[in-house]
Amino acid sequence: MKYFMLAILCWVTFLLAADKKSSATEQKIDSILATMTIEEKIGQMTQTTGQWNWHDPANYTSNSAASDGQRIAIREGRIGSFLNVYGSTITRELQTIAVTQSRTKIPLIFGFDVIHGFRTTFPIPLAEACSWDLDAIEQSARIAAREATAAGLHWTFAPMVDIARDPRWGRIMEGAGEDPFYGSLVAASRVKGFQGNDLSSNNTMASCIKHFAAYGGAEGGRDYNTVDISHRTLLETYLPPYKAGINAGAVTVMTSFNEINGIPSTGNKNLLTDILRNEWKFDGFVVSDWGAVGELRTHGFASSESQAAKKALLAGTDMDMESFIYEHQLSALVKSGEVNEQYLDQSVRRILRVKYLLGLFDDPFRYCDSVREKNELLNPNNVIAAREIAKKSIVLLKNEKNLLPLSKKIKSIAVVGPLADDKANPLGFWNALGDPTKVTTVLEGIRKTVSSSTKIIYAKGCEIDSLDTSGFKKAVETAKRSDVVIAVVGESAVMSGESKCRSSLNLPGVQEEFIKALLSTGKPVIVVLMNGRPLTIEYIDSHVPAILETWFLGMEAGNAIADVLFGDYNPSGKLVTTFPRTVGQIPIHYNHKNSGRPSNPDPKSYSVRYLDLPITPLYPFGYGLSYTQFTYGKPSLNSHSITTTDSIMVSVDVKNSGSRAGEEVVQLYIRDEFGSVTRPVKELKGFKKIFLNPDETKRVDFIVTPELLSMYDIDMHYGVESGTFKVYVGTNSSDVQEASFEVVE
Ligand code: NOJ
């Protein structure tokens, strides 16, 4: 009892202290706000970019990152934040101007797109998500933050948590795929990685949940395009990852470029205030995407710059990235009484709160540390971690007759293809300060791995995206002289990413013909794919014996791929996005509705299908092979009837029935069979990544809580509806075994 009382006392003291601390911060903000002019307030709400022409990854810190005009603007309190300025020297110089020469002495906040590493480049986010290893994903963000903060940065415009169900959309590479449950877990892990436990520490940075909201729902997969979705789809599919990121502590949010049902996000009060602030209790700040305040006019949502400024501010956009509309318009709006100055105070308060949390008022220079910068960037431990997660991100799509892994003593290998010895593309889009000279190519990785007696012959064969076939001959001859062919093909890094959408998902240029030419030699061909999105590779799948999906794995790509090719690592990645057979199948996510006439393979059936295609995708969500085999038992339940407030336990035995140790991602899906509204045919609700030695069996338990069974009913109330549920457990979303239970009132 004594200890119990003591614990309560400590807890109350802690709560009071925490409250005092935060109210002390609020008081400081009050006193700063009281001294600020309207223009200085608007300055805090203005973010501008560094100069473009100074970017040089090899020598990235330079005074020319900011112009003389920008230095004057800092002095005059007209800029509160920079993006695209980094490096301990320049950030220190500009921060010195802000805190010594401006009247308010408010420190600047420096933001940058640190998406998958800063100087040490990790796999693109889509690839990392295929690891299903949340600790590794968190660690990758942690390392990126350690490096970026040493170079003066406080804030990353990541994670992008937009659900993407259209692989034509170039930004699919930047997220965690098509599933809201998994996407939410990844969002939280990335936020925790960037922000750590203490935002004021000199090696953690503010994260930014983007792009709010439903940016990935662009019609036709064309970036920036209109989004027209039901309120239910917004709530069930798109919003969960944003909310998960905010619950994990993210202190900033970025608006999306798109409109939803007629309202552009940057001017959407329902999203930015009703949902984000009032429902989710978010108390950080909202930054617009680049120029998006100005684009309210182009959308046809504001008739003038002045109206755009007013609509964005009143909706809840606190900081204007690069459209300068706040700078040019807000002052007159406030002075004329059209906008209440309290809106400025509210936004500035939110921005200053984050600057406080980052510790910038205590020490504005704690992040620009040239010694740490030298030690941290490309630190060997960071590079080792990049290789570890790169290995885990690889998905084995096909492996006929166990062609892989190859023996390191194999006599000869032809390493061919436009990406086989490419140093720039493995870095992927949004690679921050990734340095191509530090990239290990596939050819280099293979050379380092095989025995000294193995002969490696390299031929490029063709370019990524050209119609020139003149290089085929040499590559084919090379193939003929070898025991096996490794063909590294795919997209270039700039074929996915912002504004990088494609109407065809085929291998670009003549690469498929190139594979055909290689196959004509009769030699076994292993295809190693590098790409930022699912590709349509039906031909390759049906003709080539082994395929590795490696995405863009970052600077350690070649080493990680060689680890998998030669069996030093047994692949364990699983797809987080369905691979369609052709573009015409899109959208083809696994968690679709049943319809009244579910897909039926019989071509004569009147069902949800195309005349000219099978009903299945090429590879389903959750798919990925291993060099060993896993055998699943039947799932068992600890009860067959529960109430709406109970949890249920699902158990399954998984055995490694092959001859190698390996990891398996055991996946749990549910289906709510009948409801007041229809439900998806399957929804991921749990997974566990387990390691099994040959012959080893492990029992995997999942607890399905009421939260996991909840949905929005016909009246949009969130909760569990009684009825029958199916549970599916298996190695991917298609290959599952089932059990069922009922929920009673
Ligand atoms: C536009 C992109 O949409 C956004 O994701 C990015 O953070 C900003 N540009 C800043 O580079």
Residues whose N, C-alpha, C, O or C-beta is under 5 A from the ligand:
A	BS01	NOJ	D113 F157 D289 W290
